[in-house]
Amino acid sequence: MKQRNTLVYLTLLVSLVLSIFPLYWLFVVATRSNDVIGQFPPPLAPGGNLGDNIQRLFGPEAEEAHFARGLLNSAIASICVTVSVVFFSSLAGFAFAKLRFRGRNALLISVLATMMVPVQMGIVPLYMVMVKLGWQNHLQAIIVPFLVSAFGVFLMRQYAERAVPDELIEAARLDGCSTFGLFVRVVSPALRPGAAVLGLFTFMGTWNEFLWPLAVMEADNPTVQFSLSQLATQYYTDYTLMFTGTLIATVPLLLVFILFGRQLISGIMDGAVRS
C-alpha cells in the first residue's frame, strides 16, 4: 500500500513539473536577452531584463504589433462574450431542463446539431456577413457572433437537470414566483458552480481565439493573439519580445483562474458527488 501511494505521489509530482516547466521557461526567457535561446545547457535562473523587455514591447520597437491595443480588444471581447454566454446559456439550460413546453426536445436537438458543424466551415459566410454589415475591423465582429454558445446551453442544461430539484421549483411556484423570478432567486444560486466553469472556459477560449480575429481584423486593430503573431513576422524574430508578450498575455488567464478556481473545484466536486 505504501509503495502504491509513493508511486501515485511520484507520478503526480512528475506531472506537476512537466506542466509548470513550460510556464517557468517562458518566464526565464522573458527576463533575459536573445542570447539565451542558443545556449546549451539553457539557464534555468531568471535574469534581470524583464522590465527592459516590457518597455521594448510597449515601445516604438514593437509599435507595428500594437500590443497594448490587442490586450484591450481581447479584454473587452472576452468579458462581453463571457457574460453573454453565461447569462443566455443559464437561461436556456434552465428552460430545457425544468420547463415543459411543446417542441422542447426538437429545439434542443437543433441547438446541439450546430455543434457538429466545424467552425472553419462558417468562416467564409460569416466574413461575408461582417462585410455586408460594415463590421470588418470593428470589435463587434469578434463579439456578436459568439454571444450565444450551443455548448454552453448543453452544459448548463445538464447541470441544471441535477442541481435544481423539481420540488424546489414547485415550492417557489406555490409562493407566487414568476418564471424569471424563479430563475433569478432560486435557479441562479444553484447554477453558480456550473456557470463559473462555463465562464472560465468561455473566457479562455475567447482570449486565445486567433483564426477569426486574423480573418476579420486588421494589423492596426488586433486582438492579443493576432498581436503576438505580428511579433514573429519581421525579418528578425526577437524571441524575448515574443516570450514577454506571451507572459503578459497569460497573466489575465491566471487571474481569472484564481478568481473562479474555487467555484471550478466546487463544480467538479459537485458533479463527482452527484455521479
HUMOWO-V292218 format. One record per backbone hydrogen bond with DSSP energy under -0.5 kcal/mol. CO is the residue of the C=O (numbers start at 0). NH is the residue of the N-H. E is the energy in kcal/mol with one decimal. If there is no record, write none. Layout:
((CO/NH/E) (CO/NH/E))
This chain:
((0/4/-2.3) (1/5/-2.5) (2/6/-2.3) (3/7/-2.2) (4/8/-2.6) (5/9/-2.4) (6/10/-2.3) (7/11/-2.3) (8/12/-2.3) (9/13/-2.5) (10/14/-2.4) (11/15/-2.3) (12/16/-2.4) (13/17/-2.5) (14/18/-1.7) (15/19/-2.2) (16/20/-2.6) (17/21/-0.6) (19/23/-2.4) (20/24/-3.1) (21/25/-2.0) (22/26/-1.9) (23/27/-2.4) (24/28/-2.5) (25/29/-1.8) (26/30/-0.9) (27/30/-0.8) (27/46/-0.5) (28/31/-1.5) (30/48/-3.0) (32/35/-1.4) (33/36/-1.3) (34/37/-0.6) (35/38/-0.8) (48/52/-2.6) (49/53/-2.3) (50/54/-2.1) (51/55/-2.3) (52/56/-2.1) (53/57/-1.9) (55/58/-0.5) (55/61/-0.8) (58/61/-1.1) (59/62/-1.5) (61/64/-1.1) (61/65/-0.6) (62/65/-1.0) (65/69/-2.0) (66/70/-2.3) (67/71/-2.1) (68/72/-2.8) (69/73/-2.4) (69/223/-0.9) (70/74/-2.3) (71/75/-2.5) (72/76/-2.6) (73/77/-2.7) (74/78/-2.3) (75/79/-2.4) (76/80/-2.6) (77/81/-2.3) (78/82/-2.5) (79/83/-2.2) (80/84/-2.8) (81/85/-2.5) (82/86/-2.2) (83/87/-2.7) (84/88/-2.3) (85/89/-1.9) (86/90/-2.2) (87/91/-2.8) (88/92/-2.9) (89/93/-2.3) (90/94/-2.2) (91/95/-2.8) (92/96/-1.7) (93/97/-2.6) (93/98/-0.6) (94/98/-1.4) (98/100/-0.6) (100/103/-1.4) (102/106/-2.4) (103/107/-2.3) (104/108/-2.5) (105/109/-2.1) (106/110/-1.9) (107/111/-2.5) (108/112/-2.1) (109/113/-0.8) (110/113/-0.8) (111/114/-1.4) (112/115/-1.4) (113/116/-0.9) (115/117/-0.6) (117/120/-0.9) (117/121/-0.6) (118/121/-1.3) (119/122/-0.8) (121/125/-2.0) (122/126/-2.5) (123/127/-2.1) (124/128/-1.9) (125/129/-2.2) (126/130/-2.2) (127/131/-2.2) (128/132/-2.2) (129/133/-0.8) (129/134/-2.6) (129/135/-0.6) (130/133/-0.6) (134/137/-1.8) (137/140/-1.5) (138/141/-1.6) (138/142/-0.5) (139/142/-0.5) (139/143/-2.0) (142/145/-1.5) (143/146/-1.5) (148/152/-2.0) (149/153/-2.3) (150/154/-2.8) (151/155/-2.6) (152/156/-2.0) (153/157/-2.3) (154/158/-2.1) (155/159/-2.7) (156/160/-1.8) (157/161/-0.8) (158/161/-0.6) (158/162/-2.7) (159/163/-1.6) (162/164/-0.7) (164/168/-1.3) (165/169/-2.4) (166/170/-2.3) (167/171/-1.9) (168/172/-2.2) (169/173/-2.1) (170/174/-1.3) (171/176/-2.1) (172/175/-1.8) (177/181/-2.6) (178/182/-1.9) (179/183/-2.5) (180/184/-2.8) (181/185/-1.9) (181/186/-2.1) (182/187/-2.7) (185/189/-0.8) (186/190/-1.9) (187/191/-0.6) (188/191/-0.7) (190/194/-2.9) (191/195/-2.2) (192/196/-1.9) (193/197/-2.4) (194/198/-2.8) (195/199/-2.4) (196/200/-2.3) (197/201/-2.6) (198/202/-2.5) (199/203/-2.3) (200/204/-2.5) (201/205/-2.6) (202/206/-2.7) (203/207/-2.2) (205/208/-0.8) (209/213/-2.0) (210/214/-1.5) (211/215/-2.3) (212/216/-2.4) (215/136/-2.1) (217/220/-1.8) (222/226/-2.6) (223/227/-2.2) (224/228/-1.7) (225/229/-1.3) (226/230/-0.9) (227/230/-0.6) (228/231/-1.0) (229/232/-1.1) (230/237/-0.6) (235/237/-0.7) (236/238/-1.1) (237/241/-1.9) (238/242/-2.8) (239/243/-2.3) (240/244/-2.7) (241/245/-2.4) (242/246/-2.4) (243/247/-2.4) (244/248/-2.4) (245/249/-1.2) (246/250/-1.0) (247/251/-0.7) (249/253/-2.0) (250/254/-2.4) (251/255/-2.4) (252/256/-2.3) (253/257/-2.4) (254/258/-2.5) (255/259/-2.4) (256/260/-1.0) (259/263/-2.4) (260/264/-2.6) (261/265/-2.3) (262/266/-2.5) (263/267/-2.2) (264/268/-2.8) (265/269/-2.5) (266/270/-2.2) (267/271/-2.0) (268/272/-2.5) (269/273/-2.4) (270/274/-1.5))
